[in-house]
Protein backbone atom coordinates (compact mmCIF):
# COMPACT_ATOMS: atom_id res chain seq x y z
CA UNK A 1 0.00 0.00 0.00
CA UNK A 2 2.85 2.40 0.81
CA UNK A 3 4.50 1.77 -2.60
CA UNK A 4 1.20 2.36 -4.40
CA UNK A 5 0.72 5.61 -2.51
CA UNK A 6 4.26 6.79 -3.34
CA UNK A 7 3.80 5.92 -7.03
CA UNK A 8 0.49 7.76 -7.08
CA UNK A 9 2.09 10.88 -5.56
CA UNK A 10 4.94 10.71 -8.05
CA UNK A 11 2.48 10.40 -10.94
CA UNK A 12 0.47 13.29 -9.54
CA UNK A 13 3.62 15.40 -9.39
CA UNK A 14 4.42 14.51 -12.99
CA UNK A 15 0.91 15.40 -14.14
CA UNK A 16 1.00 18.70 -12.23
CA UNK A 17 4.34 19.51 -13.85
CA UNK A 18 2.91 18.74 -17.31
CA UNK A 19 -0.15 20.91 -16.61
CA UNK A 20 2.07 23.78 -15.46
CA UNK A 21 4.22 23.44 -18.59
CA UNK A 22 1.08 23.52 -20.74
CA UNK A 23 -0.17 26.57 -18.86
CA UNK A 24 2.96 28.56 -19.70
CA UNK A 25 2.83 27.48 -23.34
CA UNK A 26 5.51 24.79 -23.53
CA UNK A 27 4.58 22.49 -26.42
CA UNK A 28 4.30 18.74 -25.85
CA UNK A 29 7.35 17.91 -28.00
CA UNK A 30 9.44 20.43 -26.06
CA UNK A 31 8.21 18.95 -22.77
CA UNK A 32 9.30 15.49 -23.91
CA UNK A 33 12.73 16.87 -24.83
CA UNK A 34 13.05 18.47 -21.38
CA UNK A 35 12.18 15.19 -19.66
CA UNK A 36 14.64 13.28 -21.90
CA UNK A 37 17.46 15.63 -20.89
CA UNK A 38 16.57 15.36 -17.20
CA UNK A 39 16.47 11.56 -17.42
CA UNK A 40 19.79 11.55 -19.29
CA UNK A 41 21.45 13.66 -16.59
CA UNK A 42 20.12 11.34 -13.88
CA UNK A 43 21.38 8.23 -15.70
CA UNK A 44 24.71 9.91 -16.45
CA UNK A 45 25.21 10.50 -12.73
CA UNK A 46 24.80 6.77 -12.09
CA UNK A 47 27.75 5.79 -14.27
CA UNK A 48 30.70 4.68 -12.14
CA UNK A 49 34.20 3.86 -13.36
CA UNK A 50 36.89 1.31 -12.59
CA UNK A 51 40.48 0.97 -13.72
CA UNK A 52 40.69 -0.21 -17.32
CA UNK A 53 43.07 -2.70 -18.89
CA UNK A 54 45.47 -0.03 -20.19
CA UNK A 55 47.66 2.01 -17.85
CA UNK A 56 45.81 4.97 -16.33
CA UNK A 57 42.63 4.07 -18.23
CA UNK A 58 39.06 3.63 -17.07
CA UNK A 59 35.87 1.91 -18.13
CA UNK A 60 32.31 1.55 -16.78
CA UNK A 61 32.51 -0.22 -13.42
CA UNK A 62 29.88 -2.93 -13.89
CA UNK A 63 26.70 -3.97 -15.70
CA UNK A 64 24.68 -1.29 -13.90
CA UNK A 65 27.07 1.41 -15.08
CA UNK A 66 27.00 -0.03 -18.59
CA UNK A 67 23.17 0.07 -18.51
CA UNK A 68 23.20 3.72 -17.43
CA UNK A 69 25.75 4.54 -20.14
CA UNK A 70 23.58 2.86 -22.80
CA UNK A 71 20.42 4.58 -21.54
CA UNK A 72 22.14 7.97 -21.43
CA UNK A 73 23.32 7.53 -25.02
CA UNK A 74 19.81 6.57 -26.15
CA UNK A 75 18.25 9.55 -24.38
CA UNK A 76 20.82 11.97 -25.81
CA UNK A 77 20.55 10.26 -29.22
CA UNK A 78 24.28 9.68 -29.50
CA UNK A 79 26.53 6.70 -30.09
CA UNK A 80 27.18 4.69 -26.92
CA UNK A 81 30.87 4.08 -27.70
CA UNK A 82 31.40 7.76 -28.54
CA UNK A 83 29.85 8.72 -25.19
CA UNK A 84 32.06 6.24 -23.33
CA UNK A 85 35.14 7.52 -25.16
CA UNK A 86 34.24 11.12 -24.33
CA UNK A 87 34.06 10.20 -20.65
CA UNK A 88 37.11 7.93 -20.48
CA UNK A 89 39.51 9.67 -22.88
CA UNK A 90 40.76 13.16 -23.61
CA UNK A 91 41.61 14.04 -27.20
CA UNK A 92 44.02 16.87 -27.95
CA UNK A 93 44.42 18.10 -31.52
CA UNK A 94 47.65 19.84 -32.44
CA UNK A 95 48.64 21.31 -35.75
CA UNK A 96 50.42 18.10 -36.75
CA UNK A 97 48.78 15.35 -34.73
CA UNK A 98 45.86 14.10 -32.65
CA UNK A 99 46.77 12.81 -29.20
CA UNK A 100 44.45 10.56 -27.21
CA UNK A 101 45.05 10.37 -23.46
CA UNK A 102 43.31 7.79 -21.29
CA UNK A 103 41.68 9.06 -18.11
CA UNK A 104 41.90 7.27 -14.77
CA UNK A 105 38.60 6.49 -12.99
CA UNK A 106 38.71 9.69 -10.92
CA UNK A 107 39.30 11.86 -13.98
CA UNK A 108 36.56 10.01 -15.88
CA UNK A 109 34.15 10.83 -13.02
CA UNK A 110 35.16 14.50 -13.25
CA UNK A 111 34.53 14.34 -17.01
CA UNK A 112 31.10 12.76 -16.38
CA UNK A 113 30.19 15.49 -13.88
CA UNK A 114 31.34 18.24 -16.26
CA UNK A 115 29.18 16.79 -19.02
CA UNK A 116 26.18 16.62 -16.68
CA UNK A 117 26.65 20.31 -15.84
CA UNK A 118 26.90 21.30 -19.51
CA UNK A 119 23.83 19.34 -20.67
C-alpha positions in Angstrom: 0.0 0.0 0.0 2.9 2.4 0.8 4.5 1.8 -2.6 1.2 2.4 -4.4 0.7 5.6 -2.5 4.3 6.8 -3.3 3.8 5.9 -7.0 0.5 7.8 -7.1 2.1 10.9 -5.6 4.9 10.7 -8.1 2.5 10.4 -10.9 0.5 13.3 -9.5 3.6 15.4 -9.4 4.4 14.5 -13.0 0.9 15.4 -14.1 1.0 18.7 -12.2 4.3 19.5 -13.9 2.9 18.7 -17.3 -0.1 20.9 -16.6 2.1 23.8 -15.5 4.2 23.4 -18.6 1.1 23.5 -20.7 -0.2 26.6 -18.9 3.0 28.6 -19.7 2.8 27.5 -23.3 5.5 24.8 -23.5 4.6 22.5 -26.4 4.3 18.7 -25.8 7.4 17.9 -28.0 9.4 20.4 -26.1 8.2 19.0 -22.8 9.3 15.5 -23.9 12.7 16.9 -24.8 13.1 18.5 -21.4 12.2 15.2 -19.7 14.6 13.3 -21.9 17.5 15.6 -20.9 16.6 15.4 -17.2 16.5 11.6 -17.4 19.8 11.5 -19.3 21.4 13.7 -16.6 20.1 11.3 -13.9 21.4 8.2 -15.7 24.7 9.9 -16.4 25.2 10.5 -12.7 24.8 6.8 -12.1 27.8 5.8 -14.3 30.7 4.7 -12.1 34.2 3.9 -13.4 36.9 1.3 -12.6 40.5 1.0 -13.7 40.7 -0.2 -17.3 43.1 -2.7 -18.9 45.5 0.0 -20.2 47.7 2.0 -17.8 45.8 5.0 -16.3 42.6 4.1 -18.2 39.1 3.6 -17.1 35.9 1.9 -18.1 32.3 1.6 -16.8 32.5 -0.2 -13.4 29.9 -2.9 -13.9 26.7 -4.0 -15.7 24.7 -1.3 -13.9 27.1 1.4 -15.1 27.0 0.0 -18.6 23.2 0.1 -18.5 23.2 3.7 -17.4 25.7 4.5 -20.1 23.6 2.9 -22.8 20.4 4.6 -21.5 22.1 8.0 -21.4 23.3 7.5 -25.0 19.8 6.6 -26.1 18.3 9.5 -24.4 20.8 12.0 -25.8 20.5 10.3 -29.2 24.3 9.7 -29.5 26.5 6.7 -30.1 27.2 4.7 -26.9 30.9 4.1 -27.7 31.4 7.8 -28.5 29.9 8.7 -25.2 32.1 6.2 -23.3 35.1 7.5 -25.2 34.2 11.1 -24.3 34.1 10.2 -20.6 37.1 7.9 -20.5 39.5 9.7 -22.9 40.8 13.2 -23.6 41.6 14.0 -27.2 44.0 16.9 -28.0 44.4 18.1 -31.5 47.7 19.8 -32.4 48.6 21.3 -35.7 50.4 18.1 -36.7 48.8 15.3 -34.7 45.9 14.1 -32.7 46.8 12.8 -29.2 44.4 10.6 -27.2 45.0 10.4 -23.5 43.3 7.8 -21.3 41.7 9.1 -18.1 41.9 7.3 -14.8 38.6 6.5 -13.0 38.7 9.7 -10.9 39.3 11.9 -14.0 36.6 10.0 -15.9 34.2 10.8 -13.0 35.2 14.5 -13.3 34.5 14.3 -17.0 31.1 12.8 -16.4 30.2 15.5 -13.9 31.3 18.2 -16.3 29.2 16.8 -19.0 26.2 16.6 -16.7 26.7 20.3 -15.8 26.9 21.3 -19.5 23.8 19.3 -20.7 
